Amino acid sequence: MKLEDIRNVASIGGGVIGSSWTVLFAMKGLNVKLYDINDDCIAADKKTIEGNIDFLVANGAIEDKAAVLSRISYTTSMEEAVKDAQFVQESGPERLPIKQSMLEQIETFAPVDAIYATSASGLPLGQITEKAMHPERCVGGHPYNPPHLIPLVEITKTEKTDPANVELAKAFYQMLGKEAVVLHKDCPGYICNRLQLAVFREMVDLVERGVCSVEDADKALTFGPAIRWAIFGHNMIMQLGHKDGLKGMMDMLAGGYNLCADIANWDTLPDDYGAKAQAEIDTMMANFPDEIGHNNHDIAQYRDKMLIEILKLHHKF
Ligand SMILES: NC(=O)c1ccc[n+]([C@@H]2O[C@H](COP(=O)([O-])OP(=O)(O)OC[C@H]3O[C@@H](n4cnc5c(N)ncnc54)[C@H](O)[C@@H]3O)[C@@H](O)[C@H]2O)c1
């Protein structure tokens, strides 16, 4: 199959991620059939999708709302969802038996050459596809929430995936405006979730050790490293930080205080952090300016507006 043959996409499982993917596929001119398990879920998905579309209309990314909506259909029949699909994006719950059962159903009804991409955010692709009839067409296509805005997709493969299908999936996501990275081998958590958990572990540790508050840990990240990371990755930041570039920076760090020895290295998240940090987060939200908002919905809308401004700087919106 060639890239231009992909016209029909099946979006399996709505929810946060599947609904967002559905909007992206439809706004890029593809026909999308969204599958969910019952009518109540479909009604919730429709609401999320229409909310996402209204947000994109309000921010100038969609001109013809009716045309985008007309490309989306909904079904509770897996056969109906995938029978004409050239690309299947699965975004069901992150539970191995459910992912395996969804793949079995997809393979029962989808054309034999349709690409299967899972949005799974941690489960290794090799486990999800261990009973697949056609593992050669299976890839991981892990988005970053919300996929209709954030450009990154992490593509994973197994030793059974046909390299041509990895290239096809990459070209497909690029056609949607994505930045696709391909992992050379299966790795739990892929790249991004490992990176953010490594940073989060250190933030939790700093708070638990009484070094700073939850609010200041977030503030330090947002107005320090993260504002640079929105422009370049950390290797490039290091390159720019020393007259002799990355190598000079590494030599300088190696000759200084060994901070690596002090960084958190515990291997299970502390039980009580959630409850303790939640109280601080609730206070932070209550004290936010009205412009940002005081509840998850309004704050997420603010986040998405700010994301759009950053994406514009990257010519990605
Ligand atoms: N939320 C995130 O930030 C995020 C980011 C990247 C990837 N992911 C991954 O995307 C996937 C979906 O996550 P989410 O946050 O959208 O979850 P969610 O709970 O919001 O949505 C899951 C959807 O799957 C449907 N579903 C339930 N059982 C199903 C089944 N048997 N068959 C098909 N659909 C079924 C649900 O009705 C729901 O619409 C997970 O694998 C998750 O790890 C999530």
The ligand as an SDF file (V2000), in Angstrom:
LIG
                    3D

 44 48  0  0  0  0  0  0  0  0999 V2000
   -4.4950   10.2420   28.1570 N   0  0  0  0  0  0  0  0  0  0  0  0
   -3.2440   10.4510   27.7400 C   0  0  0  0  0  0  0  0  0  0  0  0
   -2.5840   11.4530   28.1040 O   0  0  0  0  0  0  0  0  0  0  0  0
   -2.5980    9.5050   26.7570 C   0  0  0  0  0  0  0  0  0  0  0  0
   -1.5170    9.9620   25.9730 C   0  0  0  0  0  0  0  0  0  0  0  0
   -0.9600    9.1030   25.0210 C   0  0  0  0  0  0  0  0  0  0  0  0
   -1.4580    7.8050   24.8740 C   0  0  0  0  0  0  0  0  0  0  0  0
   -2.4890    7.3840   25.6610 N   0  0  0  0  0  0  0  0  0  0  0  0
   -2.9690    6.0100   25.4530 C   0  0  0  0  0  0  0  0  0  0  0  0
   -4.1360    6.0710   24.6460 O   0  0  0  0  0  0  0  0  0  0  0  0
   -5.0130    4.9970   25.0050 C   0  0  0  0  0  0  0  0  0  0  0  0
   -6.3530    5.5690   25.4080 C   0  0  0  0  0  0  0  0  0  0  0  0
   -6.1700    6.4030   26.5450 O   0  0  0  0  0  0  0  0  0  0  0  0
   -7.2740    7.5080   26.9450 P   0  0  0  0  0  0  0  0  0  0  0  0
   -6.6100    8.3790   27.9420 O   0  0  0  0  0  0  0  0  0  0  0  0
   -7.8970    8.1060   25.7330 O   0  0  0  0  0  0  0  0  0  0  0  0
   -8.3570    6.5850   27.6970 O   0  0  0  0  0  0  0  0  0  0  0  0
   -9.8990    6.8610   27.8870 P   0  0  0  0  0  0  0  0  0  0  0  0
  -10.3180    6.0420   29.0450 O   0  0  0  0  0  0  0  0  0  0  0  0
  -10.1790    8.3220   27.8770 O   0  0  0  0  0  0  0  0  0  0  0  0
  -10.5390    6.2460   26.5500 O   0  0  0  0  0  0  0  0  0  0  0  0
  -10.5950    4.8690   26.2870 C   0  0  0  0  0  0  0  0  0  0  0  0
  -11.7000    4.6190   25.2770 C   0  0  0  0  0  0  0  0  0  0  0  0
  -11.7300    3.2370   24.9550 O   0  0  0  0  0  0  0  0  0  0  0  0
  -13.0690    2.7870   24.9970 C   0  0  0  0  0  0  0  0  0  0  0  0
  -13.0840    1.3530   25.2970 N   0  0  0  0  0  0  0  0  0  0  0  0
  -13.2560    0.7350   26.4770 C   0  0  0  0  0  0  0  0  0  0  0  0
  -13.1970   -0.6140   26.3020 N   0  0  0  0  0  0  0  0  0  0  0  0
  -12.9790   -0.8180   24.9940 C   0  0  0  0  0  0  0  0  0  0  0  0
  -12.8500   -1.9550   24.1850 C   0  0  0  0  0  0  0  0  0  0  0  0
  -12.9230   -3.1760   24.7060 N   0  0  0  0  0  0  0  0  0  0  0  0
  -12.6990   -1.7890   22.8670 N   0  0  0  0  0  0  0  0  0  0  0  0
  -12.5900   -0.5510   22.3200 C   0  0  0  0  0  0  0  0  0  0  0  0
  -12.7120    0.5740   23.0320 N   0  0  0  0  0  0  0  0  0  0  0  0
  -12.9050    0.4430   24.3520 C   0  0  0  0  0  0  0  0  0  0  0  0
  -13.7240    3.6310   26.0680 C   0  0  0  0  0  0  0  0  0  0  0  0
  -15.1480    3.6310   25.9490 O   0  0  0  0  0  0  0  0  0  0  0  0
  -13.0900    4.9860   25.7980 C   0  0  0  0  0  0  0  0  0  0  0  0
  -13.7900    5.6810   24.7940 O   0  0  0  0  0  0  0  0  0  0  0  0
   -4.3130    4.2250   26.1140 C   0  0  0  0  0  0  0  0  0  0  0  0
   -3.5780    3.1670   25.5590 O   0  0  0  0  0  0  0  0  0  0  0  0
   -3.3880    5.2700   26.7010 C   0  0  0  0  0  0  0  0  0  0  0  0
   -2.2860    4.7120   27.3730 O   0  0  0  0  0  0  0  0  0  0  0  0
   -3.0840    8.1950   26.5860 C   0  0  0  0  0  0  0  0  0  0  0  0
  1  2  1  0
  2  3  2  0
  2  4  1  0
  4  5  1  0
  4 44  2  0
  5  6  2  0
  6  7  1  0
  7  8  2  0
  8  9  1  0
  8 44  1  0
  9 10  1  0
  9 42  1  0
 10 11  1  0
 11 12  1  0
 11 40  1  0
 12 13  1  0
 13 14  1  0
 14 15  2  0
 14 16  1  0
 14 17  1  0
 17 18  1  0
 18 19  2  0
 18 20  1  0
 18 21  1  0
 21 22  1  0
 22 23  1  0
 23 24  1  0
 23 38  1  0
 24 25  1  0
 25 26  1  0
 25 36  1  0
 26 27  1  0
 26 35  1  0
 27 28  2  0
 28 29  1  0
 29 30  1  0
 29 35  2  0
 30 31  1  0
 30 32  2  0
 32 33  1  0
 33 34  2  0
 34 35  1  0
 36 37  1  0
 36 38  1  0
 38 39  1  0
 40 41  1  0
 40 42  1  0
 42 43  1  0
M  CHG  2   8   1  16  -1
M  END
$$$$
